[in-house]
Each structure stands twice: as C-alpha cells, then as structure tokens.
C-alpha cells in the first residue's frame, strides 16, 4: 500500500482485513510507515452446493460484496483508516486493466479514506487467482467450489 507524503500520527501497527465469500482473513501487522508491505497469500474457499452452471455462479457473485479494510491497532478495538468495496465477481474476475509485475498480473486500486485518515487515498497493489472446480457430493450431486 502506497500513500506518498502521508505520515501517520499514531504509530501503532497496521494490518489489512479482507472479507470475501463470507469469510474474514487478516494479514500480519506491519509498522505504521508508508509504503506498507504485506507479503502474504490469503486463501478463501467456498462450496456452492446448489450451483451446477458457472454462469449461475457468476450471477451469484455479482450480488456478493468483497471488502478490504486498512486497520491501525489503536486501542480499544482498532481504527479503520481506509476501505475498498466491490462486488465479488468484479473483484475476483476483473476487466483486463492489469499491469505486469514481478509475479505476474497485478491490480492497483484506490481505497476510500475514512474520517480518521488525513492525506491522499492509499493505493493498494495486489493480485488475485481464482479456481472453480467441480466436485461430487456423497449424494451424487455435483457442486462448484
């Protein structure tokens, strides 16, 4: 996460919390100095037992929301400094507006600042990989993960 020229008033560490497919995951904490480097992979898995057509899955994901939050560990519960929200379909399967990075295709997004955050909006650089697979249930019905 980059945010040129911004110095945080509070010096407590920060982490990124991600909500995708109905599950929350968070990164390890990093020092409160930009740029912030989160060198982690977050894995989200979900089974859709009543979906057999990938087109139906895509429609379902359009009504779900992916949320990313930059949080600083300011007592008592932490302070949300910036957020990003997008429907899960577009988050997982973006348009081809990607840049080539060291490890393949990366995305860049601007997060929305909270009232607690002064300065320009933070820019987040990340990549996603999605895998849809068929699997058989013990009842003989197929599902998509």
C-alpha positions in Angstrom: 0.0 0.0 0.0 1.4 3.3 -1.0 0.5 6.8 0.1 3.2 9.3 -0.9 3.7 12.2 1.6 1.5 10.8 4.3 2.8 10.3 7.8 0.5 8.6 10.3 0.0 10.5 13.6 -0.5 7.2 15.6 2.5 4.9 15.5 0.7 1.6 16.2 1.0 -1.2 13.6 -1.5 -1.8 10.8 -3.0 -4.8 9.1 -5.3 -5.4 6.1 -8.6 -7.2 6.8 -10.2 -8.9 3.8 -13.8 -10.1 3.6 -14.5 -12.4 0.6 -17.0 -15.2 0.1 -18.5 -14.7 3.5 -15.1 -15.1 5.4 -12.8 -12.7 7.1 -9.0 -13.0 6.9 -6.3 -10.6 8.1 -2.7 -10.1 7.3 0.2 -9.9 9.8 0.8 -6.5 11.3 3.3 -4.1 9.8 4.9 -0.9 11.1 3.0 2.4 10.5 5.3 3.8 7.8 4.3 4.0 4.1 4.8 2.1 1.9 3.2 -0.8 3.7 4.3 -4.3 2.5 2.1 -7.3 3.1 3.9 -10.2 1.6 1.1 -12.8 2.2 -1.3 -15.0 0.5 -4.8 -15.2 1.8 -6.8 -18.2 0.7 -10.6 -18.2 0.6 -12.7 -21.3 -0.3 -16.4 -21.7 -0.6 -18.6 -24.5 -1.8 -21.8 -23.7 -3.6 -23.8 -27.0 -3.4 -26.8 -25.8 -5.4 -24.9 -24.3 -8.3 -24.0 -26.5 -11.3 -23.7 -23.9 -14.0 -20.7 -21.5 -13.9 -22.9 -18.7 -15.3 -25.2 -19.1 -12.3 -22.2 -18.7 -10.0 -21.1 -15.5 -11.8 -24.6 -14.1 -11.2 -24.5 -15.0 -7.6 -21.1 -13.4 -7.1 -22.5 -10.1 -8.6 -24.7 -9.8 -5.5 -21.9 -10.5 -3.0 -19.5 -7.8 -1.8 -15.8 -8.1 -1.2 -14.4 -5.6 1.4 -10.8 -4.7 2.2 -10.0 -2.6 5.2 -6.8 -1.0 6.3 -6.8 -1.0 10.1 -4.5 0.5 12.7 -4.2 -1.1 16.1 -5.3 2.0 18.0 -7.0 0.9 21.3 -9.6 -0.2 22.2 -10.6 -2.0 19.0 -8.6 -0.6 16.2 -9.3 2.2 13.7 -10.3 1.7 10.1 -8.2 4.1 8.1 -9.4 3.2 4.5 -11.7 0.8 2.8 -12.4 -0.7 -0.6 -15.7 -2.4 -1.7 -16.6 -4.1 -4.9 -18.9 -6.8 -6.0 -17.2 -10.2 -5.6 -17.5 -11.1 -9.3 -15.5 -8.0 -10.4 -13.1 -8.4 -7.5 -12.2 -12.0 -8.4 -12.6 -11.6 -12.2 -11.5 -8.1 -13.1 -11.5 -6.5 -16.5 -8.1 -6.8 -18.3 -6.9 -3.4 -16.8 -3.9 -5.2 -15.2 -0.2 -4.3 -15.1 2.7 -6.8 -15.3 4.6 -7.1 -12.1 7.4 -9.3 -10.8 5.0 -12.2 -10.1 2.5 -11.9 -13.0 -0.6 -9.7 -13.3 -1.2 -7.2 -10.6 -4.0 -4.8 -9.9 -4.0 -1.3 -8.4 -7.0 0.3 -6.7 -7.6 3.4 -4.7 -9.0 2.9 -1.3 -11.6 5.2 0.2 -10.2 7.3 3.2 -12.1 7.2 6.5 -12.5 10.4 8.5 -9.6 9.3 10.7 -7.2 9.3 7.8 -5.6 12.6 6.6 -3.9 12.9 3.2 -4.4 11.3 -0.1 -6.2 8.0 -0.6 -4.0 4.9 -0.2 -3.3 2.9 -3.3 -3.3 -0.9 -2.9 -1.4 -3.2 -5.3 -2.3 -6.9 -5.2 -3.2 -9.9 -7.4 -5.9 -12.5 -7.3 -6.1 -16.0 -8.6 -9.4 -17.8 -8.9 -10.1 -21.5 -9.3 -13.5 -23.0 -9.9 -13.7 -26.8 -9.7 -16.4 -29.4 -9.8 -16.7 -31.9 -7.0 -19.1 -34.7 -6.3 -21.1 -34.9 -3.1 -21.7 -38.1 -1.4 -25.3 -37.8 -2.6 -24.2 -37.9 -6.2 -25.0 -34.2 -6.8 -22.2 -32.0 -8.2 -21.1 -28.7 -6.8 -18.7 -25.9 -7.7 -16.1 -24.7 -5.3 
